[in-house]
Amino acid sequence: MPAVIPCDIAIVGAGLAGGLLALALKKKHPDLDIRLIEGSARIGGNHLWSFFASDVADGDRWIVAPLISYGWTGYDVAFPGHARTLSASYYSIESERLDAVVRGALPEGALMMRRKVLGASPTAVVLADGDRVEAKGVVDARGPSDLGLLDLGWQKFLGREFHLAEPHESPRPMVMDASVEQIDGYRFVYCLPFAATRMFVEDTYYSDTPELDSAPLAARIDAYMEGRGWQADTVVREESGVLPVAMGGDFEEYWRSGGNKVAKVGMRAGLFHPTTGYSLPDAVRTASLIANASDLSGAALHDLTHGFARRLWRRRGFYRMLDTMLFKAAEPAERYRILERFYRLDPGLIGRFYAGRSTMTDKARLLMGKPPVPVGRALGAILPLHRRSAA
């Protein structure tokens, strides 16, 4: 017989945003009766999330501190005409760590794993087996809504973690090695040295299409490894993904496509950096926002998360304009020049850009000087965007 399961807060989806929210709520409200509902067997799936220290406000560090698996005090970038080492704290979180910490923080019964969700309302979640979770408030964290409502480019990647036959000599992450052959748009390789004989290598593309063929990417990773003199002993783990890079679209339609009047977080709320596609900084901010709220009813949670996501979407028009120039004004094989120029700028500006907190001075500096794309094509790309925004 179907059961009715009462609780205070139901979080639908135990990915990054859902897991962070559950941790923040439990920390701030120890007596809160939470249900974290997930269709798979693991919290966080199979992912690695990385971020700069400046991506997370000092007052929100408590949310991510227990999750950090690795950390470094600097990172490298490389381009055909420019290489640089930057001093900035950089961290990585493994999904296995997120899974362990959430399981340790939530009491028995709070986790509802392998439970398929048919639908969610502001105060209820209907499960495929007929059970129903009734809550004072529901938050939907199940991943993207209808991305077809947005004007997008794509960041797609294949990453592999290797155990090496011999120690490497790379002390810092290579966040962006664009000295490689440019294929399928802007291409770079991303490397994280986890230990003396452990290296994570990711082949990444800023592409016009979301299609991802893993086989050629794996071959290019092998070729890159050989070029660096790294001999793989075993492949420890593999992950792939496709992230949206936003140039425009109808935010309100996107929000409604994920469920009208239901509170949302993470990608489902459109909470991701328009240029990088990364959602961790926004997931931390949203978890903090909700955990510090006084009213956790369904209606209040909807208004809180919708208002927050809408404000960020409006503030980030500058990034969407830059994305439009990257994808529509630059030839695919020449896109690297935009990032090469970007990485010649002040480290503070670079950090604020990744955090989504660019100042007016930063924005002016990014647009100053000789543009790395033809002026006519740049204007042709952004003027239609300006007209749509003004309409």
MIMI-648075 format. One record per residue (C-alpha): residue number from 1; x, y, z. Coordinates in nm, 4 decimals. Layout:
<rs>
+--------+----------+----------+----------+
! vexlum !     east !    north !       up !
+--------+----------+----------+----------+
!    NUM !        X !        Y !        Z !
...
+--------+----------+----------+----------+
</rs>
This chain:
<rs>
+--------+----------+----------+----------+
! vexlum !     east !    north !       up !
+--------+----------+----------+----------+
!      1 !   0.0000 !   0.0000 !   0.0000 !
!      2 !   0.1450 !   0.3435 !  -0.0922 !
!      3 !   0.2822 !   0.5388 !   0.2013 !
!      4 !   0.2648 !   0.9084 !   0.2862 !
!      5 !   0.5992 !   1.0288 !   0.4241 !
!      6 !   0.5838 !   1.3602 !   0.6139 !
!      7 !   0.8861 !   1.5907 !   0.6621 !
!      8 !   0.9867 !   1.9543 !   0.6911 !
!      9 !   1.1965 !   1.9856 !   0.3735 !
!     10 !   1.2147 !   1.7533 !   0.0723 !
!     11 !   1.5111 !   1.7969 !  -0.1635 !
!     12 !   1.4634 !   1.6236 !  -0.4988 !
!     13 !   1.7965 !   1.5238 !  -0.6499 !
!     14 !   2.1162 !   1.4397 !  -0.4623 !
!     15 !   2.3677 !   1.5908 !  -0.7000 !
!     16 !   2.6042 !   1.8726 !  -0.6064 !
!     17 !   2.3371 !   2.1380 !  -0.5422 !
!     18 !   2.1045 !   1.9016 !  -0.3562 !
!     19 !   2.3854 !   1.7566 !  -0.1449 !
!     20 !   2.5226 !   2.0982 !  -0.0489 !
!     21 !   2.1750 !   2.2195 !   0.0426 !
!     22 !   2.1111 !   1.9164 !   0.2633 !
!     23 !   2.4418 !   1.9706 !   0.4453 !
!     24 !   2.3811 !   2.3432 !   0.4962 !
!     25 !   2.0254 !   2.2933 !   0.6242 !
!     26 !   2.1305 !   2.0197 !   0.8664 !
!     27 !   2.4150 !   2.2328 !   0.9999 !
!     28 !   2.2002 !   2.5418 !   1.0524 !
!     29 !   1.8831 !   2.3567 !   1.1604 !
!     30 !   1.9863 !   2.0320 !   1.3369 !
!     31 !   1.6261 !   1.9430 !   1.4258 !
!     32 !   1.4915 !   1.9893 !   1.0731 !
!     33 !   1.3326 !   1.6748 !   0.9291 !
!     34 !   1.4916 !   1.6472 !   0.5813 !
!     35 !   1.4347 !   1.3998 !   0.2996 !
!     36 !   1.6970 !   1.3859 !   0.0250 !
!     37 !   1.5449 !   1.1935 !  -0.2673 !
!     38 !   1.7643 !   1.0452 !  -0.5416 !
!     39 !   1.6984 !   0.8053 !  -0.8282 !
!     40 !   2.0458 !   0.6510 !  -0.8293 !
!     41 !   2.2490 !   0.4729 !  -0.5626 !
!     42 !   2.5102 !   0.7462 !  -0.5149 !
!     43 !   2.5091 !   1.1047 !  -0.3972 !
!     44 !   2.6865 !   1.3302 !  -0.6474 !
!     45 !   2.7168 !   1.0681 !  -0.9213 !
!     46 !   3.0633 !   1.0291 !  -1.0743 !
!     47 !   3.2112 !   1.3769 !  -1.0781 !
!     48 !   3.5027 !   1.5945 !  -0.9828 !
!     49 !   3.4317 !   1.9596 !  -0.8999 !
!     50 !   3.7070 !   2.2192 !  -0.8750 !
!     51 !   3.6975 !   2.5815 !  -0.7681 !
!     52 !   3.9123 !   2.8774 !  -0.6711 !
!     53 !   3.9074 !   2.9970 !  -0.3104 !
!     54 !   3.7776 !   3.3328 !  -0.4356 !
!     55 !   3.4712 !   3.1583 !  -0.5824 !
!     56 !   3.3299 !   3.1064 !  -0.2329 !
!     57 !   3.2654 !   3.3889 !   0.0145 !
!     58 !   3.4474 !   3.3672 !   0.3475 !
!     59 !   3.1152 !   3.3361 !   0.5298 !
!     60 !   3.0198 !   3.0308 !   0.3214 !
!     61 !   3.3456 !   2.8325 !   0.3493 !
!     62 !   3.1945 !   2.6112 !   0.6197 !
!     63 !   2.9699 !   2.4512 !   0.3575 !
!     64 !   3.2520 !   2.3211 !   0.1356 !
!     65 !   3.5420 !   2.2843 !   0.3807 !
!     66 !   3.4524 !   1.9268 !   0.4887 !
!     67 !   3.4260 !   1.8175 !   0.1244 !
!     68 !   3.7648 !   1.9207 !  -0.0121 !
!     69 !   3.9760 !   1.6289 !  -0.1344 !
!     70 !   4.2758 !   1.8187 !  -0.2769 !
!     71 !   4.4179 !   2.1704 !  -0.2663 !
!     72 !   4.6978 !   2.3749 !  -0.4233 !
!     73 !   4.8316 !   2.7301 !  -0.3823 !
!     74 !   4.8862 !   2.8072 !  -0.7501 !
!     75 !   4.8116 !   2.6935 !  -1.1036 !
!     76 !   4.9523 !   2.7118 !  -1.4560 !
!     77 !   4.8121 !   2.8087 !  -1.7955 !
!     78 !   4.9735 !   2.7677 !  -2.1373 !
!     79 !   4.8919 !   2.9018 !  -2.4846 !
!     80 !   5.0781 !   2.9064 !  -2.8159 !
!     81 !   5.2218 !   3.2526 !  -2.7374 !
!     82 !   5.1950 !   3.2795 !  -2.3596 !
!     83 !   5.2462 !   3.0719 !  -2.0444 !
!     84 !   5.1988 !   3.1791 !  -1.6859 !
!     85 !   5.1874 !   3.0610 !  -1.3255 !
!     86 !   4.9270 !   3.2315 !  -1.1066 !
!     87 !   4.9137 !   3.2354 !  -0.7272 !
!     88 !   4.5636 !   3.1392 !  -0.6189 !
!     89 !   4.4260 !   2.8707 !  -0.3910 !
!     90 !   4.2536 !   2.5996 !  -0.5932 !
!     91 !   4.0560 !   2.3029 !  -0.4603 !
!     92 !   3.8889 !   1.9854 !  -0.5845 !
!     93 !   3.5966 !   1.7859 !  -0.4457 !
!     94 !   3.5404 !   1.4217 !  -0.5385 !
!     95 !   3.1858 !   1.2903 !  -0.5589 !
!     96 !   3.2867 !   1.0002 !  -0.3338 !
!     97 !   3.3717 !   1.2527 !  -0.0647 !
!     98 !   3.0408 !   1.4351 !  -0.1073 !
!     99 !   2.8587 !   1.1020 !  -0.0791 !
!    100 !   3.0412 !   1.0070 !   0.2416 !
!    101 !   2.9962 !   1.3449 !   0.4110 !
!    102 !   2.6235 !   1.3711 !   0.3317 !
!    103 !   2.5614 !   1.0154 !   0.4516 !
!    104 !   2.7486 !   1.0928 !   0.7717 !
!    105 !   2.5560 !   1.4149 !   0.8359 !
!    106 !   2.1995 !   1.2952 !   0.7732 !
!    107 !   2.0190 !   1.0597 !   1.0108 !
!    108 !   1.8797 !   0.7221 !   0.9126 !
!    109 !   1.5700 !   0.7614 !   0.6997 !
!    110 !   1.6627 !   1.1045 !   0.5632 !
!    111 !   1.8210 !   0.9549 !   0.2518 !
!    112 !   1.5767 !   0.8078 !   0.0022 !
!    113 !   1.8027 !   0.6500 !  -0.2600 !
!    114 !   1.6986 !   0.4602 !  -0.5737 !
!    115 !   1.3613 !   0.6333 !  -0.5626 !
!    116 !   1.2336 !   0.7561 !  -0.8998 !
!    117 !   1.0357 !   1.0809 !  -0.8873 !
!    118 !   0.7321 !   1.1318 !  -1.1085 !
!    119 !   0.6591 !   1.4896 !  -1.0103 !
!    120 !   0.7069 !   1.7637 !  -0.7546 !
!    121 !   0.4911 !   2.0489 !  -0.6259 !
!    122 !   0.5742 !   2.3200 !  -0.3680 !
!    123 !   0.4715 !   2.0831 !  -0.0861 !
!    124 !   0.4765 !   1.7267 !  -0.2226 !
!    125 !   0.6859 !   1.4763 !  -0.4178 !
!    126 !   0.5202 !   1.1839 !  -0.5961 !
!    127 !   0.7321 !   0.8703 !  -0.6365 !
!    128 !   0.7065 !   0.6074 !  -0.9080 !
!    129 !   0.6235 !   0.3330 !  -0.6583 !
!    130 !   0.3165 !   0.5236 !  -0.5419 !
!    131 !   0.4619 !   0.6673 !  -0.2227 !
!    132 !   0.4185 !   1.0384 !  -0.1604 !
!    133 !   0.6442 !   1.2711 !   0.0373 !
!    134 !   0.4537 !   1.5589 !   0.1941 !
!    135 !   0.6694 !   1.8490 !   0.3105 !
!    136 !   0.6322 !   2.2027 !   0.4337 !
!    137 !   0.8632 !   2.2939 !   0.1465 !
!    138 !   1.0077 !   2.1196 !  -0.1601 !
!    139 !   1.3290 !   2.2126 !  -0.3467 !
!    140 !   1.3951 !   2.0638 !  -0.6912 !
!    141 !   1.7634 !   1.9960 !  -0.7649 !
!    142 !   1.7295 !   1.7382 !  -1.0452 !
!    143 !   1.9536 !   1.8982 !  -1.3044 !
!    144 !   1.8827 !   2.1143 !  -1.6117 !
!    145 !   1.5378 !   2.2220 !  -1.7184 !
!    146 !   1.4643 !   2.2707 !  -2.0909 !
!    147 !   1.7995 !   2.3932 !  -2.2241 !
!    148 !   1.6370 !   2.4384 !  -2.5649 !
!    149 !   1.4913 !   2.7642 !  -2.4301 !
!    150 !   1.8398 !   2.9128 !  -2.4012 !
!    151 !   2.0874 !   3.0206 !  -2.6698 !
!    152 !   2.3882 !   2.8044 !  -2.5907 !
!    153 !   2.7354 !   2.7000 !  -2.6824 !
!    154 !   2.8841 !   2.3988 !  -2.5090 !
!    155 !   3.1796 !   2.3018 !  -2.2953 !
!    156 !   3.2289 !   1.9266 !  -2.3311 !
!    157 !   3.4986 !   1.7062 !  -2.1866 !
!    158 !   3.6370 !   1.3631 !  -2.1131 !
!    159 !   3.8482 !   1.3232 !  -1.8008 !
!    160 !   4.0565 !   1.0286 !  -1.6841 !
!    161 !   4.2377 !   0.9735 !  -1.3571 !
!    162 !   4.5576 !   0.7709 !  -1.3981 !
!    163 !   4.7873 !   0.5829 !  -1.1702 !
!    164 !   5.1302 !   0.6415 !  -1.3217 !
!    165 !   5.4115 !   0.3925 !  -1.3537 !
!    166 !   5.6572 !   0.6572 !  -1.2312 !
!    167 !   5.6221 !   0.9850 !  -1.0377 !
!    168 !   5.5492 !   1.2999 !  -1.2380 !
!    169 !   5.7136 !   1.6351 !  -1.1620 !
!    170 !   5.4126 !   1.8676 !  -1.1882 !
!    171 !   5.3639 !   2.0544 !  -0.8592 !
!    172 !   5.0574 !   2.2539 !  -0.9666 !
!    173 !   4.7381 !   2.2060 !  -1.1658 !
!    174 !   4.7504 !   2.2917 !  -1.5339 !
!    175 !   4.4129 !   2.4592 !  -1.5474 !
!    176 !   4.4333 !   2.5401 !  -1.9171 !
!    177 !   4.6868 !   2.4033 !  -2.1639 !
!    178 !   4.5764 !   2.5468 !  -2.4974 !
!    179 !   4.9100 !   2.4849 !  -2.6660 !
!    180 !   4.7532 !   2.1668 !  -2.8040 !
!    181 !   4.6036 !   2.1327 !  -3.1525 !
!    182 !   4.2805 !   2.3311 !  -3.1810 !
!    183 !   3.9946 !   2.0972 !  -3.2752 !
!    184 !   3.6140 !   2.1380 !  -3.2606 !
!    185 !   3.6292 !   2.4965 !  -3.1370 !
!    186 !   3.8493 !   2.6094 !  -2.8492 !
!    187 !   4.0363 !   2.3095 !  -2.7079 !
!    188 !   4.2517 !   2.2799 !  -2.3969 !
!    189 !   4.3813 !   2.0087 !  -2.1648 !
!    190 !   4.3293 !   2.0271 !  -1.7893 !
!    191 !   4.5569 !   1.8392 !  -1.5458 !
!    192 !   4.5349 !   1.7884 !  -1.1695 !
!    193 !   4.8277 !   1.6266 !  -0.9832 !
!    194 !   4.6548 !   1.4362 !  -0.7030 !
!    195 !   4.9698 !   1.2594 !  -0.5816 !
!    196 !   5.3202 !   1.1735 !  -0.7019 !
!    197 !   5.1870 !   0.8889 !  -0.9160 !
!    198 !   4.8273 !   1.0029 !  -0.9657 !
!    199 !   4.7209 !   1.2465 !  -1.2362 !
!    200 !   4.3818 !   1.3560 !  -1.3639 !
!    201 !   4.3830 !   1.4608 !  -1.7314 !
!    202 !   4.0817 !   1.6121 !  -1.9061 !
!    203 !   4.0395 !   1.6994 !  -2.2741 !
!    204 !   3.7999 !   1.9948 !  -2.3018 !
!    205 !   3.6289 !   2.1771 !  -2.5915 !
!    206 !   3.4275 !   2.4981 !  -2.6254 !
!    207 !   3.2189 !   2.3658 !  -2.9111 !
!    208 !   2.9187 !   2.4701 !  -3.1175 !
!    209 !   2.7576 !   2.1291 !  -3.0648 !
!    210 !   2.6868 !   1.9156 !  -2.7550 !
!    211 !   2.7706 !   1.5837 !  -2.9191 !
!    212 !   3.0532 !   1.4034 !  -2.7401 !
!    213 !   3.2441 !   1.1119 !  -2.8955 !
!    214 !   3.4635 !   0.9717 !  -2.6183 !
!    215 !   3.6910 !   0.7522 !  -2.8325 !
!    216 !   3.8900 !   1.0281 !  -3.0112 !
!    217 !   3.9130 !   1.2275 !  -2.6864 !
!    218 !   4.0587 !   0.9268 !  -2.5082 !
!    219 !   4.3146 !   0.8880 !  -2.7873 !
!    220 !   4.4103 !   1.2565 !  -2.7569 !
!    221 !   4.4519 !   1.2185 !  -2.3814 !
!    222 !   4.6856 !   0.9246 !  -2.4426 !
!    223 !   4.8851 !   1.1326 !  -2.6919 !
!    224 !   4.9055 !   1.4234 !  -2.4463 !
!    225 !   5.0243 !   1.1889 !  -2.1712 !
!    226 !   5.2954 !   1.0527 !  -2.4003 !
!    227 !   5.4032 !   1.4055 !  -2.4906 !
!    228 !   5.4398 !   1.4938 !  -2.1224 !
!    229 !   5.6373 !   1.1773 !  -2.0546 !
!    230 !   5.3701 !   1.0311 !  -1.8260 !
!    231 !   5.3340 !   0.6546 !  -1.8506 !
!    232 !   4.9941 !   0.5297 !  -1.7362 !
!    233 !   4.9836 !   0.2182 !  -1.5247 !
!    234 !   4.6046 !   0.2004 !  -1.4849 !
!    235 !   4.2999 !   0.4175 !  -1.5456 !
!    236 !   4.1479 !   0.4695 !  -1.2012 !
!    237 !   3.8353 !   0.6578 !  -1.3033 !
!    238 !   3.6718 !   0.8222 !  -1.6056 !
!    239 !   3.4079 !   1.0894 !  -1.6382 !
!    240 !   3.2590 !   1.2910 !  -1.9215 !
!    241 !   3.0159 !   1.5769 !  -1.9434 !
!    242 !   2.8601 !   1.8544 !  -2.1483 !
!    243 !   2.8028 !   2.1930 !  -1.9834 !
!    244 !   2.5990 !   2.4842 !  -2.1233 !
!    245 !   2.7683 !   2.8130 !  -2.2087 !
!    246 !   2.4954 !   3.0763 !  -2.2167 !
!    247 !   2.4687 !   3.3481 !  -2.4809 !
!    248 !   2.1033 !   3.4373 !  -2.4208 !
!    249 !   1.7526 !   3.3034 !  -2.3884 !
!    250 !   1.4312 !   3.3493 !  -2.1938 !
!    251 !   1.5067 !   3.3007 !  -1.8254 !
!    252 !   1.1432 !   3.3006 !  -1.7125 !
!    253 !   1.0445 !   3.0342 !  -1.9649 !
!    254 !   1.3454 !   2.8288 !  -1.8638 !
!    255 !   1.2472 !   2.8561 !  -1.4976 !
!    256 !   0.8874 !   2.7526 !  -1.5643 !
!    257 !   0.9991 !   2.4571 !  -1.7749 !
!    258 !   1.1450 !   2.3018 !  -1.4606 !
!    259 !   0.8164 !   2.3204 !  -1.2713 !
!    260 !   0.6042 !   2.6261 !  -1.2044 !
!    261 !   0.5963 !   2.7607 !  -0.8472 !
!    262 !   0.8445 !   2.4972 !  -0.7248 !
!    263 !   1.1689 !   2.6145 !  -0.5598 !
!    264 !   1.4756 !   2.5179 !  -0.7627 !
!    265 !   1.8522 !   2.5144 !  -0.7163 !
!    266 !   2.1549 !   2.4306 !  -0.9287 !
!    267 !   2.1304 !   2.3849 !  -1.3040 !
!    268 !   1.7529 !   2.3461 !  -1.2803 !
!    269 !   1.7343 !   2.7061 !  -1.1602 !
!    270 !   1.9721 !   2.8346 !  -1.4291 !
!    271 !   2.2336 !   2.8861 !  -1.1596 !
!    272 !   2.5606 !   2.8352 !  -1.3444 !
!    273 !   2.8368 !   3.0653 !  -1.4633 !
!    274 !   2.7424 !   3.1685 !  -1.8190 !
!    275 !   3.0976 !   3.1305 !  -1.9511 !
!    276 !   3.2402 !   2.8316 !  -1.7653 !
!    277 !   2.9160 !   2.6379 !  -1.7138 !
!    278 !   3.0307 !   2.5643 !  -1.3572 !
!    279 !   2.7602 !   2.5529 !  -1.0915 !
!    280 !   2.9528 !   2.4988 !  -0.7656 !
!    281 !   2.9884 !   2.8652 !  -0.6587 !
!    282 !   2.6178 !   2.9303 !  -0.7161 !
!    283 !   2.5252 !   2.6027 !  -0.5437 !
!    284 !   2.7170 !   2.7158 !  -0.2347 !
!    285 !   2.5554 !   3.0601 !  -0.2400 !
!    286 !   2.2081 !   2.9140 !  -0.2773 !
!    287 !   2.2620 !   2.6598 !   0.0008 !
!    288 !   2.3728 !   2.9409 !   0.2305 !
!    289 !   2.0785 !   3.1600 !   0.1267 !
!    290 !   1.8215 !   2.8894 !   0.2004 !
!    291 !   1.9889 !   2.7715 !   0.5213 !
!    292 !   1.9741 !   3.1261 !   0.6595 !
!    293 !   1.6107 !   3.1838 !   0.5604 !
!    294 !   1.3468 !   3.2104 !   0.8325 !
!    295 !   1.0572 !   3.0816 !   0.6203 !
!    296 !   1.1063 !   2.7381 !   0.4636 !
!    297 !   0.7535 !   2.6928 !   0.3307 !
!    298 !   0.7110 !   2.5895 !  -0.0315 !
!    299 !   0.5851 !   2.9288 !  -0.1465 !
!    300 !   0.8582 !   3.1188 !   0.0374 !
!    301 !   1.1304 !   2.8891 !  -0.0956 !
!    302 !   1.0045 !   2.9392 !  -0.4494 !
!    303 !   1.0066 !   3.3168 !  -0.4189 !
!    304 !   1.3507 !   3.3112 !  -0.2558 !
!    305 !   1.5193 !   3.0887 !  -0.5160 !
!    306 !   1.3399 !   3.2403 !  -0.8149 !
!    307 !   1.4309 !   3.5921 !  -0.7085 !
!    308 !   1.7938 !   3.4963 !  -0.6482 !
!    309 !   1.8308 !   3.3174 !  -0.9825 !
!    310 !   1.6557 !   3.5960 !  -1.1740 !
!    311 !   1.8812 !   3.8635 !  -1.0229 !
!    312 !   2.1945 !   3.6709 !  -1.1117 !
!    313 !   2.0717 !   3.6095 !  -1.4672 !
!    314 !   2.0164 !   3.9821 !  -1.5164 !
!    315 !   2.3515 !   4.0771 !  -1.3642 !
!    316 !   2.5397 !   3.8350 !  -1.5876 !
!    317 !   2.4459 !   3.9830 !  -1.9228 !
!    318 !   2.8068 !   4.0939 !  -1.9692 !
!    319 !   2.9310 !   3.7343 !  -1.9575 !
!    320 !   2.6674 !   3.6264 !  -2.2081 !
!    321 !   2.7823 !   3.9045 !  -2.4384 !
!    322 !   3.1413 !   3.7778 !  -2.4158 !
!    323 !   3.0200 !   3.4248 !  -2.4857 !
!    324 !   2.8404 !   3.5510 !  -2.7949 !
!    325 !   3.1636 !   3.7064 !  -2.9191 !
!    326 !   3.3531 !   3.3838 !  -2.8455 !
!    327 !   3.1121 !   3.1591 !  -3.0335 !
!    328 !   2.9779 !   3.3863 !  -3.3071 !
!    329 !   3.2544 !   3.6368 !  -3.3815 !
!    330 !   3.5673 !   3.4222 !  -3.3529 !
!    331 !   3.6583 !   3.1472 !  -3.5964 !
!    332 !   3.6605 !   2.8169 !  -3.4046 !
!    333 !   4.0322 !   2.7608 !  -3.4565 !
!    334 !   4.1070 !   3.1167 !  -3.3378 !
!    335 !   3.8994 !   3.1160 !  -3.0183 !
!    336 !   4.2058 !   3.0422 !  -2.8088 !
!    337 !   4.3307 !   3.3965 !  -2.8775 !
!    338 !   4.0507 !   3.5390 !  -2.6615 !
!    339 !   4.1530 !   3.3247 !  -2.3643 !
!    340 !   4.5224 !   3.3866 !  -2.4283 !
!    341 !   4.4606 !   3.7600 !  -2.4040 !
!    342 !   4.2411 !   3.7113 !  -2.0958 !
!    343 !   4.5197 !   3.5298 !  -1.9124 !
!    344 !   4.7592 !   3.8222 !  -1.9610 !
!    345 !   4.5387 !   4.0359 !  -1.7341 !
!    346 !   4.5561 !   4.1066 !  -1.3614 !
!    347 !   4.5151 !   3.7954 !  -1.1401 !
!    348 !   4.2512 !   3.9705 !  -0.9295 !
!    349 !   4.0424 !   4.0404 !  -1.2400 !
!    350 !   4.0774 !   3.6766 !  -1.3457 !
!    351 !   3.9638 !   3.5568 !  -1.0040 !
!    352 !   3.6616 !   3.7877 !  -0.9979 !
!    353 !   3.5656 !   3.6736 !  -1.3477 !
!    354 !   3.5551 !   3.3076 !  -1.2462 !
!    355 !   3.3591 !   3.3987 !  -0.9335 !
!    356 !   3.1045 !   3.5889 !  -1.1472 !
!    357 !   3.1812 !   3.9097 !  -0.9581 !
!    358 !   3.3510 !   4.1266 !  -1.2218 !
!    359 !   3.3535 !   4.4967 !  -1.1359 !
!    360 !   3.2740 !   4.7748 !  -1.3832 !
!    361 !   3.6486 !   4.8415 !  -1.4038 !
!    362 !   3.7092 !   4.4739 !  -1.4804 !
!    363 !   3.4519 !   4.4807 !  -1.7579 !
!    364 !   3.6049 !   4.7917 !  -1.9112 !
!    365 !   3.9510 !   4.6349 !  -1.8962 !
!    366 !   3.8264 !   4.3194 !  -2.0680 !
!    367 !   3.6951 !   4.5269 !  -2.3591 !
!    368 !   3.9947 !   4.7624 !  -2.3883 !
!    369 !   4.2701 !   4.7365 !  -2.6443 !
!    370 !   4.2847 !   4.5599 !  -2.9763 !
!    371 !   4.0146 !   4.2907 !  -2.9776 !
!    372 !   4.1268 !   3.9322 !  -3.0467 !
!    373 !   3.8392 !   3.8968 !  -3.2970 !
!    374 !   3.7521 !   4.1152 !  -3.5988 !
!    375 !   3.5625 !   4.4271 !  -3.4887 !
!    376 !   3.2971 !   4.3918 !  -3.7584 !
!    377 !   3.2199 !   4.0337 !  -3.6644 !
!    378 !   3.2147 !   4.1224 !  -3.2953 !
!    379 !   2.9597 !   4.3980 !  -3.3537 !
!    380 !   2.7561 !   4.1717 !  -3.5807 !
!    381 !   2.7426 !   3.9133 !  -3.3033 !
!    382 !   2.6508 !   4.1372 !  -3.0099 !
!    383 !   2.4163 !   4.3954 !  -3.1692 !
!    384 !   2.1299 !   4.1460 !  -3.2201 !
!    385 !   2.1789 !   4.0403 !  -2.8581 !
!    386 !   2.1565 !   4.4041 !  -2.7460 !
!    387 !   1.8376 !   4.4572 !  -2.9455 !
!    388 !   1.6763 !   4.1475 !  -2.7905 !
!    389 !   1.7738 !   4.2638 !  -2.4427 !
!    390 !   1.6284 !   4.6087 !  -2.5040 !
!    391 !   1.3024 !   4.4772 !  -2.6475 !
+--------+----------+----------+----------+
</rs>
